Amino acid sequence: MIEDKNQQRTELSDLGEFRLIDHLTKNFEIKLKSTIKGIGDDAAVLDFNQNKIVVTTDLLVEGVHFDLSYMPLKHLGYKAVVVNLSDVYAMNANASQITVSIAVSNRFPLEALEELYAGIETASKIYNIDVVGGDTTSSTTGLLISITAIGEVENNHVVYRNGAKPNDLLVVSGDLGGAYMGLQVLEREKEVYKVNPNNQPDLEPYSYIVERQLKPEARKDVVKLLKDLGVRPTAMIDVSDGLSSEIMHLCKQSHVGCDLYENKLPLDPQVISTCEEFNIDSTTVALNGGEDYELLFTISQDDFPKIKANPNLSVIGYIKEKEAGMYLVTRAETRIELKAQGWKNFND
């Protein structure tokens, strides 16, 4: 982490845990009627009437999930919120509240945590969620962030991974592979910087894919779009660990097979050109890159006319009987069995 030597530095030990929480959360305002009590008591109190509640949590660890040599703390706070909200939207739910817990070492001053929480606050405003609690503690291994997200969905609108049926269509939002290629660019520039610290990277040609890595967005808009179009997905999952891996999760839990068509994969031109520059196959990147946070879902063929002209959505495959297996159909019309080769937490 590069520090400005002239920047004010306030030691966390000067505040203590409770004053630190008060300081970092003083700008969070309650916006939603479902939040009865937020920060300041032993627990938050929420009221969702008759809707179903969805809860998800994620842990981000320095050196495993993020590198502070190129990840600004404000972006990190924003991204930490977004990756959790994406799981809520993947249930066809509306995110409403989050809790934020951090473990932090003494190498971080108060000003660094203010940056982190500024990103969290920005995300909470953009996605209209309330921050209703959390925890802070010390760490001997850098920075850890744990966020729990809470959402609500009407009883008959919740969508699981296990509802796909043969003859359904496989659909994905947005485009794929951008976050992974953005990471490749950032890692390359980090190595260049190590060799020559005076070398300033020119990231302008890679602006889209770098933003996909440092400041992703959760597809709240797609949930609303599908509702407005009168389309209820039969199954849904978010694309966090790579398209191939997510398709396999969805198919296995739905007890179905699928054909995924290579020529239907949505790729941004910047992804294609950067793949050529790095001599990486763009299809491999789209299948296994991860961290795109797009929504992958299945729909009945009856709903195809409702989505076919929408630029936000791409039909990329076809659901089949389980016995048919899960295959990538290449541009050359050959069939390759899908494998989950995306990012893994643990190596065997």
C-alpha positions as CSV (number, residue, x, y, z in Angstrom):
1,M,0.0,0.0,0.0
2,I,1.5,3.3,-1.1
3,E,1.0,6.1,1.5
4,D,1.3,9.9,1.0
5,K,3.9,10.9,3.6
6,N,2.1,14.3,4.1
7,Q,-1.3,12.7,4.7
8,Q,-2.7,12.9,8.2
9,R,-2.4,9.6,10.0
10,T,-4.7,8.8,13.0
11,E,-3.9,5.6,14.8
12,L,-6.9,3.3,15.4
13,S,-5.7,2.8,19.0
14,D,-6.5,6.5,19.6
15,L,-10.2,5.7,19.2
16,G,-10.9,2.2,20.5
17,E,-13.5,-0.1,19.0
18,F,-16.8,1.7,19.9
19,R,-15.6,5.2,18.9
20,L,-14.2,3.7,15.7
21,I,-17.6,2.2,14.8
22,D,-19.4,5.4,15.7
23,H,-16.9,7.4,13.6
24,L,-17.0,5.1,10.5
25,T,-20.8,4.8,10.5
26,K,-21.9,8.3,11.4
27,N,-22.9,9.1,7.8
28,F,-25.1,6.1,7.2
29,E,-28.7,7.1,7.1
30,I,-31.8,4.8,7.4
31,K,-33.7,4.9,4.1
32,L,-36.0,1.9,4.1
33,K,-39.3,1.3,5.9
34,S,-38.2,-2.3,6.6
35,T,-35.4,-1.0,8.8
36,I,-36.9,-0.5,12.3
37,K,-33.6,-0.3,14.1
38,G,-30.1,-0.1,12.6
39,I,-26.7,0.6,14.2
40,G,-26.6,1.3,17.9
41,D,-28.2,-1.6,19.7
42,D,-27.4,-5.3,20.3
43,A,-29.0,-6.3,17.0
44,A,-30.8,-4.7,14.1
45,V,-34.6,-4.9,13.9
46,L,-36.2,-5.4,10.5
47,D,-39.8,-5.8,9.4
48,F,-40.6,-7.4,6.0
49,N,-44.3,-8.2,6.5
50,Q,-45.2,-11.3,4.4
51,N,-42.3,-11.4,2.0
52,K,-39.6,-14.0,2.0
53,I,-36.2,-13.0,3.4
54,V,-32.9,-13.9,1.7
55,V,-29.6,-13.7,3.5
56,T,-26.1,-14.1,2.0
57,T,-22.6,-13.4,3.3
58,D,-19.1,-13.0,1.8
59,L,-15.6,-12.8,3.2
60,L,-12.8,-10.9,1.3
61,V,-9.2,-11.5,2.5
62,E,-6.2,-9.3,1.6
63,G,-3.8,-11.2,-0.6
64,V,-6.4,-13.7,-1.6
65,H,-9.3,-11.7,-3.0
66,F,-7.7,-8.3,-3.5
67,D,-4.3,-6.6,-3.8
68,L,-4.0,-3.1,-2.3
69,S,-1.1,-2.2,-4.6
70,Y,-3.7,-1.5,-7.3
71,M,-7.1,-1.7,-5.6
72,P,-8.0,1.7,-4.1
73,L,-9.7,1.3,-0.7
74,K,-12.7,3.2,-1.8
75,H,-13.2,0.9,-4.7
76,L,-12.6,-2.1,-2.4
77,G,-15.4,-0.9,-0.1
78,Y,-17.7,-0.5,-3.1
79,K,-16.9,-3.9,-4.6
80,A,-17.3,-5.7,-1.2
81,V,-20.9,-4.5,-1.1
82,V,-21.6,-5.2,-4.8
83,V,-20.4,-8.9,-4.7
84,N,-22.9,-9.6,-1.9
85,L,-25.8,-7.8,-3.5
86,S,-25.3,-9.8,-6.6
87,D,-26.1,-13.0,-4.7
88,V,-29.4,-11.4,-3.5
89,Y,-30.4,-10.3,-7.0
90,A,-29.6,-13.9,-8.2
91,M,-32.5,-15.0,-6.0
92,N,-34.8,-12.5,-7.9
93,A,-34.9,-10.6,-4.7
94,N,-34.5,-6.9,-3.8
95,A,-31.5,-6.1,-1.5
96,S,-32.4,-4.0,1.5
97,Q,-29.8,-4.1,4.3
98,I,-26.2,-5.1,4.9
99,T,-23.9,-5.5,7.9
100,V,-20.2,-4.8,7.6
101,S,-17.5,-6.4,9.7
102,I,-13.7,-5.8,9.3
103,A,-10.5,-7.1,10.8
104,V,-7.7,-4.7,10.4
105,S,-4.0,-4.6,11.3
106,N,-2.2,-1.6,12.8
107,R,-0.6,-0.7,9.5
108,F,-3.9,1.0,8.5
109,P,-4.6,4.4,9.9
110,L,-8.1,5.8,10.5
111,E,-7.9,7.7,7.2
112,A,-7.5,4.4,5.2
113,L,-10.7,3.0,6.8
114,E,-12.5,6.2,6.1
115,E,-11.7,5.6,2.4
116,L,-13.0,2.0,2.7
117,Y,-16.2,3.1,4.3
118,A,-16.7,5.9,1.8
119,G,-16.9,3.2,-0.9
120,I,-19.4,1.3,1.2
121,E,-21.5,4.4,1.7
122,T,-21.4,5.2,-2.0
123,A,-22.7,1.6,-2.8
124,S,-25.4,1.9,-0.2
125,K,-26.7,5.0,-1.8
126,I,-26.6,3.8,-5.4
127,Y,-28.3,0.5,-4.5
128,N,-30.6,2.0,-1.9
129,I,-29.7,-0.2,1.0
130,D,-29.3,0.4,4.7
131,V,-26.1,-0.4,6.7
132,V,-27.6,-1.8,9.9
133,G,-24.6,-3.2,11.9
134,G,-21.3,-5.0,11.9
135,D,-18.2,-5.4,13.9
136,T,-14.5,-4.4,14.0
137,T,-11.6,-6.3,15.4
138,S,-7.8,-6.4,15.0
139,S,-5.9,-8.6,12.6
140,T,-2.3,-9.8,12.3
141,T,-2.7,-10.6,8.6
142,G,-3.8,-7.3,7.0
143,L,-7.4,-6.5,6.1
144,L,-10.4,-8.8,6.1
145,I,-13.9,-7.7,5.1
146,S,-17.1,-9.7,5.8
147,I,-20.4,-8.4,4.5
148,T,-23.8,-9.9,5.1
149,A,-26.6,-8.8,2.7
150,I,-30.3,-9.1,3.4
151,G,-33.1,-8.9,0.9
152,E,-36.8,-9.5,0.4
153,V,-38.8,-11.1,-2.4
154,E,-42.5,-11.7,-2.8
155,N,-43.4,-15.3,-1.8
156,N,-44.1,-16.5,-5.3
157,H,-41.3,-14.7,-7.0
158,V,-38.2,-16.3,-5.4
159,V,-36.0,-18.1,-8.0
160,Y,-33.6,-20.9,-7.0
161,R,-30.9,-22.7,-9.0
162,N,-32.9,-25.9,-9.2
163,G,-35.8,-24.9,-11.4
164,A,-34.5,-25.3,-15.0
165,K,-36.4,-27.7,-17.2
166,P,-35.5,-29.4,-20.6
167,N,-36.3,-27.1,-23.5
168,D,-35.7,-23.9,-21.4
169,L,-33.3,-21.3,-22.9
170,L,-30.1,-20.3,-21.1
171,V,-29.6,-16.6,-20.9
172,V,-26.9,-14.3,-19.5
173,S,-26.9,-10.5,-18.9
174,G,-24.2,-8.2,-20.1
175,D,-20.9,-9.5,-21.4
176,L,-18.3,-11.9,-20.1
177,G,-14.5,-12.0,-19.4
178,G,-13.9,-8.3,-18.7
179,A,-13.1,-8.6,-15.1
180,Y,-10.5,-11.3,-15.7
181,M,-8.8,-9.5,-18.5
182,G,-8.8,-6.3,-16.3
183,L,-7.0,-8.3,-13.7
184,Q,-4.4,-9.4,-16.2
185,V,-3.7,-5.8,-17.2
186,L,-3.4,-4.7,-13.6
187,E,-1.1,-7.6,-12.7
188,R,1.1,-6.8,-15.7
189,E,1.4,-3.1,-14.8
190,K,2.2,-4.1,-11.2
191,E,5.2,-6.1,-12.4
192,V,6.3,-3.2,-14.6
193,Y,6.1,-0.8,-11.7
194,K,8.3,-3.1,-9.6
195,V,11.0,-2.9,-12.2
196,N,10.7,0.8,-12.8
197,P,8.7,2.8,-10.1
198,N,8.9,5.9,-12.3
199,N,6.9,4.2,-15.1
200,Q,3.3,5.5,-15.1
201,P,0.9,2.9,-16.6
202,D,-1.4,4.0,-19.4
203,L,-4.7,2.3,-18.5
204,E,-6.9,4.4,-20.9
205,P,-7.0,1.7,-23.6
206,Y,-8.2,-0.8,-21.0
207,S,-10.7,1.5,-19.1
208,Y,-13.7,-0.8,-19.4
209,I,-12.1,-4.0,-18.4
210,V,-10.1,-2.4,-15.5
211,E,-13.4,-0.9,-14.2
212,R,-15.0,-4.4,-14.5
213,Q,-12.3,-5.6,-12.1
214,L,-12.0,-2.7,-9.7
215,K,-15.6,-1.4,-9.6
216,P,-18.1,-4.1,-10.8
217,E,-21.8,-3.5,-10.7
218,A,-24.5,-5.9,-9.5
219,R,-27.4,-6.4,-11.9
220,K,-30.3,-5.0,-9.9
221,D,-31.5,-3.5,-13.2
222,V,-31.9,-7.0,-14.7
223,V,-34.2,-8.1,-11.9
224,K,-36.4,-5.1,-12.5
225,L,-36.2,-5.5,-16.3
226,L,-37.4,-9.1,-16.1
227,K,-40.2,-8.1,-13.9
228,D,-41.2,-5.3,-16.2
229,L,-41.1,-7.7,-19.2
230,G,-43.3,-10.2,-17.3
231,V,-40.5,-12.8,-17.4
232,R,-39.9,-15.1,-14.3
233,P,-36.7,-17.1,-14.7
234,T,-37.1,-20.8,-14.0
235,A,-33.6,-20.9,-12.4
236,M,-30.9,-18.2,-11.7
237,I,-27.3,-17.8,-10.4
238,D,-24.8,-15.0,-10.5
239,V,-21.6,-15.3,-12.5
240,S,-18.9,-14.9,-9.8
241,D,-16.6,-18.0,-10.3
242,G,-16.8,-18.3,-14.1
243,L,-19.6,-19.1,-16.6
244,S,-18.7,-22.8,-17.0
245,S,-18.7,-23.4,-13.3
246,E,-22.0,-21.5,-12.8
247,I,-23.7,-23.4,-15.6
248,M,-22.6,-26.7,-14.0
249,H,-24.0,-25.6,-10.6
250,L,-27.3,-24.7,-12.2
251,C,-27.6,-27.9,-14.3
252,K,-26.6,-30.2,-11.5
253,Q,-29.1,-28.7,-9.0
254,S,-31.8,-28.8,-11.7
255,H,-30.9,-32.3,-12.8
256,V,-30.6,-31.2,-16.5
257,G,-28.0,-31.1,-19.2
258,C,-27.3,-28.2,-21.7
259,D,-25.7,-27.1,-24.9
260,L,-23.8,-23.9,-24.6
261,Y,-23.0,-22.2,-27.9
262,E,-19.6,-20.6,-28.4
263,N,-20.8,-18.2,-31.1
264,K,-23.4,-16.8,-28.7
265,L,-21.0,-15.8,-25.9
266,P,-21.3,-12.0,-25.4
267,L,-17.8,-10.4,-25.5
268,D,-16.9,-6.7,-25.4
269,P,-14.5,-5.6,-28.2
270,Q,-12.0,-4.5,-25.5
271,V,-12.0,-8.1,-24.1
272,I,-11.4,-9.5,-27.6
273,S,-8.5,-7.1,-28.4
274,T,-6.9,-7.6,-24.9
275,C,-7.1,-11.4,-25.3
276,E,-5.3,-11.1,-28.6
277,E,-2.6,-8.9,-27.0
278,F,-2.1,-11.4,-24.2
279,N,-2.4,-14.3,-26.6
280,I,-5.3,-15.8,-24.5
281,D,-8.3,-17.5,-26.0
282,S,-11.3,-15.3,-25.5
283,T,-13.7,-18.3,-25.2
284,T,-11.6,-19.7,-22.4
285,V,-11.7,-16.3,-20.7
286,A,-15.5,-16.1,-21.1
287,L,-16.0,-19.6,-19.7
288,N,-13.6,-19.5,-16.7
289,G,-12.7,-15.9,-15.9
290,G,-15.0,-15.1,-13.1
291,E,-15.9,-11.9,-11.2
292,D,-18.2,-10.7,-13.9
293,Y,-21.2,-10.6,-11.5
294,E,-23.7,-10.9,-14.4
295,L,-26.9,-13.0,-14.0
296,L,-27.2,-16.4,-15.6
297,F,-30.7,-17.7,-15.8
298,T,-33.1,-20.0,-17.7
299,I,-36.5,-19.1,-19.1
300,S,-39.3,-20.9,-20.8
301,Q,-39.3,-20.7,-24.6
302,D,-42.7,-19.0,-24.3
303,D,-40.9,-16.0,-22.9
304,F,-38.3,-15.7,-25.7
305,P,-40.3,-13.1,-27.6
306,K,-40.3,-10.8,-24.6
307,I,-36.4,-10.7,-24.3
308,K,-35.2,-11.4,-27.9
309,A,-34.7,-7.7,-28.8
310,N,-33.2,-6.6,-25.5
311,P,-29.5,-5.6,-25.8
312,N,-28.9,-6.4,-22.1
313,L,-29.6,-10.1,-22.5
314,S,-28.1,-12.9,-24.6
315,V,-29.5,-16.4,-25.2
316,I,-26.4,-18.5,-25.0
317,G,-27.7,-22.1,-24.7
318,Y,-30.4,-24.7,-24.5
319,I,-31.4,-26.9,-21.6
320,K,-31.7,-30.6,-22.3
321,E,-32.3,-33.8,-20.5
322,K,-29.8,-34.7,-17.8
323,E,-28.6,-37.7,-19.9
324,A,-27.5,-35.4,-22.7
325,G,-24.7,-34.0,-20.5
326,M,-23.3,-30.5,-20.4
327,Y,-21.4,-29.4,-23.6
328,L,-19.9,-26.4,-25.3
329,V,-20.8,-26.4,-29.0
330,T,-17.9,-24.7,-30.8
331,R,-18.0,-22.5,-33.8
332,A,-16.9,-25.6,-35.8
333,E,-19.9,-27.5,-34.5
334,T,-17.8,-29.8,-32.3
335,R,-18.9,-30.7,-28.8
336,I,-16.6,-30.3,-25.8
337,E,-17.7,-31.4,-22.4
338,L,-18.0,-28.5,-19.9
339,K,-15.5,-28.4,-17.1
340,A,-15.4,-26.1,-14.0
341,Q,-12.0,-24.5,-14.4
342,G,-12.9,-21.2,-12.8
343,W,-11.2,-19.5,-9.8
344,K,-10.9,-21.8,-6.8
345,N,-10.4,-21.0,-3.1
346,F,-8.4,-24.1,-2.3
347,N,-5.9,-26.1,-4.2
348,D,-5.9,-29.9,-3.8
